[in-house]
Amino acid sequence: MRARVEEIVFDCAEPPVLARFWAGLLGGEAVERSADWAYVDPPGFVRVAFQRVPEGKAAKNRLHLDVSAGDVDTAAAEAVRLGATPVGAVVADDHGRFQVMLDPEGNEFCFVAG
């Protein structure tokens, strides 16, 4: 049996806030199904959803999104304008460049190019 990823779900405190952030980052519209569930369905990408959970984030994510960016520096600057925080400096290696970021609730993601 072959399966496909329908959506990626982040546990969070404020689903509508994260849906708006990620919609600004990836495109598409933020959809608030309820106060406890929101999502963005960006063009060319799997749906990203946000579910309210009572406990706060306690450790580093076990999974993160790598987001393709033609220009990592420009993408990181735009993400900061939307509410993200960069973690360290841009890294360049044999595979290209990447910038680790945190979304407004501290979920890790990376802009990658190369």
C-alpha positions as CSV (number, residue, x, y, z in Angstrom):
1,M,0.0,0.0,0.0
2,R,1.3,3.5,-0.9
3,A,0.3,6.3,1.3
4,R,0.8,10.0,1.0
5,V,1.1,12.8,3.5
6,E,-2.2,14.6,3.7
7,E,-1.0,17.3,6.1
8,I,1.6,18.2,8.6
9,V,0.2,19.1,12.0
10,F,1.9,21.3,14.6
11,D,0.8,21.2,18.2
12,C,0.6,24.8,19.4
13,A,-1.0,27.4,21.7
14,E,-2.6,29.7,19.1
15,P,-3.6,27.9,15.9
16,P,-5.0,31.0,14.1
17,V,-1.8,33.0,14.8
18,L,0.4,30.2,13.4
19,A,-1.9,29.7,10.4
20,R,-1.6,33.4,9.5
21,F,2.2,33.3,9.9
22,W,2.7,30.2,7.7
23,A,0.2,31.6,5.1
24,G,2.3,34.7,4.9
25,L,5.4,32.6,4.5
26,L,4.2,29.8,2.1
27,G,1.2,31.5,0.4
28,G,-2.4,30.4,0.5
29,E,-5.0,31.5,2.9
30,A,-5.2,30.8,6.7
31,V,-8.4,28.9,7.5
32,E,-9.6,28.9,11.0
33,R,-11.9,25.8,11.5
34,S,-12.3,26.5,15.2
35,A,-10.4,28.2,18.0
36,D,-8.5,24.9,18.4
37,W,-7.7,24.1,14.7
38,A,-6.5,26.1,11.8
39,Y,-4.5,25.4,8.6
40,V,-3.0,26.8,5.5
41,D,-3.1,25.0,2.1
42,P,-0.2,26.6,0.2
43,P,0.1,26.0,-3.5
44,G,2.5,23.3,-4.4
45,F,3.0,22.2,-0.8
46,V,1.2,19.8,1.6
47,R,-1.4,21.4,3.9
48,V,0.1,22.7,7.2
49,A,-2.3,22.5,10.2
50,F,-2.2,23.8,13.7
51,Q,-3.9,22.1,16.7
52,R,-4.2,23.7,20.1
53,V,-2.7,21.5,22.9
54,P,-2.7,22.3,26.6
55,E,0.9,21.7,27.3
56,G,3.7,24.1,26.1
57,K,6.6,23.2,24.0
58,A,9.2,21.5,26.2
59,A,12.0,20.4,23.8
60,K,13.4,20.7,20.3
61,N,11.1,19.5,17.5
62,R,11.6,16.0,16.4
63,L,10.5,17.1,12.9
64,H,11.0,20.4,11.0
65,L,10.2,21.7,7.6
66,D,12.8,22.6,5.1
67,V,11.4,25.4,2.9
68,S,13.0,26.0,-0.5
69,A,14.1,29.6,-1.0
70,G,15.9,31.1,-4.0
71,D,17.6,33.6,-1.7
72,V,17.9,32.5,1.8
73,D,18.8,35.9,3.2
74,T,15.7,37.6,1.6
75,A,13.4,34.7,2.8
76,A,14.8,35.0,6.3
77,A,14.3,38.8,6.4
78,E,10.7,38.4,5.2
79,A,10.1,35.6,7.8
80,V,11.4,37.9,10.5
81,R,9.0,40.6,9.4
82,L,6.2,38.1,9.8
83,G,7.3,37.1,13.3
84,A,10.0,34.5,12.9
85,T,13.4,34.4,14.7
86,P,16.7,33.4,13.1
87,V,18.8,30.8,14.9
88,G,22.5,31.6,14.3
89,A,23.9,32.6,11.0
90,V,23.3,31.3,7.5
91,V,25.3,28.1,7.0
92,A,27.0,27.4,3.6
93,D,28.3,23.9,2.8
94,D,28.9,21.6,-0.2
95,H,25.1,21.2,-0.5
96,G,24.1,24.8,-0.6
97,R,23.0,27.4,2.0
98,F,20.5,27.2,4.8
99,Q,19.2,29.3,7.7
100,V,17.5,27.8,10.8
101,M,14.5,29.8,11.9
102,L,11.9,29.6,14.7
103,D,8.2,30.4,14.0
104,P,6.3,32.6,16.4
105,E,5.8,29.7,18.8
106,G,9.4,28.4,18.6
107,N,8.9,25.6,16.1
108,E,12.1,25.1,14.0
109,F,12.2,25.3,10.3
110,C,14.9,26.0,7.7
111,F,15.2,28.0,4.6
112,V,17.3,26.0,2.1
113,A,18.9,26.9,-1.2
114,G,21.1,24.8,-3.4
